[in-house]
Amino acid sequence: MGQNKLPKAFLLVKKGKAIPATDKKFFTTLETLYDVIDTILNRDTTEWRDWKKFRPADQVIRREYKKIVAFWDAMIEAIPALSDLQDSEREDEKAAGYRNRNGGHLLYRPAGLVMVVEVIKELLVAGYKQENI
């Protein structure tokens, strides 16, 4: 995504959303990232459903991509657990410090990440400004 490495450099590509508690390198899974992007961009409109079926115009893709990059930039800036990972390399195994057998940091668990993004989206829809969330 944009200039930041997160989540791209720390994305686990595997079947399903679950990340083992013992994983030390990855932030989230491809399936979870899809759900997060879907949540952020979803407008619950026919247009949105059509975009998921048929490739939209390049101009639309660029506009929506900028929204996703801005979202991740804001998350990284606001949340130390994300900026810590952003400032590292996969080989540093920083994710290990945020994930454990008891769960760990909410954003480092697929269900937790999706839940937090859904709450942020609801606050934005309710009229809160992103910088105030």
DRENDO-1510 file (C-alpha; in Angstrom, 1 decimal, always signed):
<recs>
REC; n; res; u; v; w
REC; 1; MET; +0.0; +0.0; +0.0 .
REC; 2; GLY; +1.4; +3.5; -0.7 .
REC; 3; GLN; +4.6; +4.4; +1.0 .
REC; 4; ASN; +4.0; +2.2; +4.1 .
REC; 5; LYS; +5.0; -1.5; +4.3 .
REC; 6; LEU; +2.0; -2.5; +6.4 .
REC; 7; PRO; +0.1; -4.6; +5.7 .
REC; 8; LYS; +1.8; -5.7; +2.4 .
REC; 9; ALA; +5.2; -6.7; +3.8 .
REC; 10; PHE; +3.6; -8.5; +6.8 .
REC; 11; LEU; +0.8; -10.3; +4.9 .
REC; 12; LEU; +0.4; -14.1; +5.4 .
REC; 13; VAL; -1.0; -15.7; +2.2 .
REC; 14; LYS; -2.7; -18.9; +3.2 .
REC; 15; LYS; -6.1; -20.5; +3.2 .
REC; 16; GLY; -8.4; -19.0; +5.9 .
REC; 17; LYS; -8.2; -16.1; +8.3 .
REC; 18; ALA; -6.5; -17.7; +11.3 .
REC; 19; ILE; -2.9; -16.9; +12.2 .
REC; 20; PRO; -1.3; -19.4; +14.6 .
REC; 21; ALA; -0.5; -17.9; +18.0 .
REC; 22; THR; +3.0; -19.0; +17.5 .
REC; 23; ASP; +3.5; -16.9; +14.3 .
REC; 24; LYS; +6.2; -14.3; +14.7 .
REC; 25; LYS; +6.4; -12.6; +11.4 .
REC; 26; PHE; +3.0; -11.7; +10.0 .
REC; 27; PHE; +0.4; -9.0; +10.8 .
REC; 28; THR; -2.6; -10.5; +9.1 .
REC; 29; THR; -3.8; -12.7; +6.3 .
REC; 30; LEU; -4.8; -12.0; +2.8 .
REC; 31; GLU; -8.4; -13.0; +3.5 .
REC; 32; THR; -8.6; -10.7; +6.5 .
REC; 33; LEU; -7.1; -7.8; +4.5 .
REC; 34; TYR; -9.8; -8.4; +1.9 .
REC; 35; ASP; -12.5; -8.1; +4.6 .
REC; 36; VAL; -10.9; -4.9; +6.0 .
REC; 37; ILE; -10.7; -3.3; +2.6 .
REC; 38; ASP; -14.3; -4.4; +1.9 .
REC; 39; THR; -15.4; -2.8; +5.1 .
REC; 40; ILE; -13.6; +0.5; +4.5 .
REC; 41; LEU; -14.8; +0.9; +1.0 .
REC; 42; ASN; -18.3; -0.6; +1.2 .
REC; 43; ARG; -21.1; +1.8; +0.6 .
REC; 44; ASP; -23.9; -0.8; +0.6 .
REC; 45; THR; -24.9; +0.3; -2.9 .
REC; 46; THR; -25.5; -1.4; -6.2 .
REC; 47; GLU; -22.5; +0.4; -7.5 .
REC; 48; TRP; -20.3; -1.2; -4.8 .
REC; 49; ARG; -21.7; -4.7; -5.6 .
REC; 50; ASP; -21.0; -4.1; -9.3 .
REC; 51; TRP; -17.4; -3.0; -8.6 .
REC; 52; LYS; -16.9; -6.4; -6.9 .
REC; 53; LYS; -18.2; -8.2; -9.9 .
REC; 54; PHE; -16.8; -6.1; -12.7 .
REC; 55; ARG; -13.5; -4.1; -12.7 .
REC; 56; PRO; -14.3; -0.4; -12.3 .
REC; 57; ALA; -12.5; +2.3; -14.4 .
REC; 58; ASP; -8.9; +3.0; -13.6 .
REC; 59; GLN; -9.9; +6.5; -12.2 .
REC; 60; VAL; -12.2; +4.8; -9.7 .
REC; 61; ILE; -9.5; +2.3; -8.7 .
REC; 62; ARG; -7.0; +5.1; -8.1 .
REC; 63; ARG; -9.4; +7.0; -6.0 .
REC; 64; GLU; -10.4; +4.1; -3.9 .
REC; 65; TYR; -6.8; +3.0; -3.5 .
REC; 66; LYS; -5.9; +6.4; -2.1 .
REC; 67; LYS; -8.7; +6.0; +0.5 .
REC; 68; ILE; -7.2; +2.7; +1.6 .
REC; 69; VAL; -3.7; +4.1; +1.8 .
REC; 70; ALA; -4.9; +7.1; +3.8 .
REC; 71; PHE; -6.7; +4.7; +6.2 .
REC; 72; TRP; -3.6; +2.6; +6.8 .
REC; 73; ASP; -1.4; +5.7; +7.1 .
REC; 74; ALA; -3.8; +7.0; +9.8 .
REC; 75; MET; -3.9; +3.7; +11.6 .
REC; 76; ILE; -0.1; +3.4; +11.6 .
REC; 77; GLU; +0.3; +7.0; +12.9 .
REC; 78; ALA; -2.2; +6.6; +15.6 .
REC; 79; ILE; -1.4; +3.1; +16.9 .
REC; 80; PRO; +2.1; +2.4; +18.3 .
REC; 81; ALA; +1.7; -1.4; +17.9 .
REC; 82; LEU; +1.3; -0.8; +14.1 .
REC; 83; SER; +4.0; +1.8; +13.7 .
REC; 84; ASP; +6.4; -0.5; +15.6 .
REC; 85; LEU; +5.8; -3.2; +13.0 .
REC; 86; GLN; +5.9; -0.7; +10.1 .
REC; 87; ASP; +9.3; +0.4; +11.2 .
REC; 88; SER; +10.7; -3.2; +11.3 .
REC; 89; GLU; +11.5; -5.9; +8.8 .
REC; 90; ARG; +9.7; -9.2; +8.7 .
REC; 91; GLU; +12.8; -11.0; +9.9 .
REC; 92; ASP; +12.8; -8.9; +13.1 .
REC; 93; GLU; +9.8; -11.0; +14.1 .
REC; 94; LYS; +8.1; -8.0; +15.8 .
REC; 95; ALA; +4.6; -9.6; +15.5 .
REC; 96; ALA; +5.7; -12.1; +18.1 .
REC; 97; GLY; +5.6; -9.4; +20.7 .
REC; 98; TYR; +1.9; -8.7; +19.9 .
REC; 99; ARG; +0.5; -12.2; +19.5 .
REC; 100; ASN; +0.5; -15.1; +22.0 .
REC; 101; ARG; -1.5; -18.1; +23.1 .
REC; 102; ASN; -3.8; -15.9; +25.2 .
REC; 103; GLY; -4.6; -13.8; +22.1 .
REC; 104; GLY; -2.3; -10.8; +22.4 .
REC; 105; HIS; -2.9; -7.4; +20.8 .
REC; 106; LEU; -6.4; -7.1; +19.4 .
REC; 107; LEU; -5.2; -5.8; +16.0 .
REC; 108; TYR; -2.9; -8.7; +15.5 .
REC; 109; ARG; -5.7; -11.2; +15.6 .
REC; 110; PRO; -7.8; -11.4; +12.4 .
REC; 111; ALA; -11.2; -11.2; +14.1 .
REC; 112; GLY; -9.9; -8.3; +16.3 .
REC; 113; LEU; -8.7; -6.3; +13.3 .
REC; 114; VAL; -11.9; -6.7; +11.4 .
REC; 115; MET; -13.9; -5.7; +14.5 .
REC; 116; VAL; -11.9; -2.6; +15.1 .
REC; 117; VAL; -12.2; -1.6; +11.4 .
REC; 118; GLU; -16.0; -2.1; +11.5 .
REC; 119; VAL; -16.2; +0.1; +14.6 .
REC; 120; ILE; -14.1; +2.8; +12.9 .
REC; 121; LYS; -16.3; +2.6; +9.8 .
REC; 122; GLU; -19.5; +3.0; +11.9 .
REC; 123; LEU; -18.0; +6.0; +13.6 .
REC; 124; LEU; -17.1; +7.6; +10.3 .
REC; 125; VAL; -20.6; +6.9; +8.9 .
REC; 126; ALA; -22.1; +8.5; +12.1 .
REC; 127; GLY; -20.2; +11.7; +11.3 .
REC; 128; TYR; -17.0; +11.5; +13.4 .
REC; 129; LYS; -13.9; +12.8; +11.7 .
REC; 130; GLN; -11.1; +10.2; +11.2 .
REC; 131; GLU; -8.6; +12.3; +13.1 .
REC; 132; ASN; -10.9; +12.3; +16.1 .
REC; 133; ILE; -11.4; +8.5; +16.3 .
</recs>
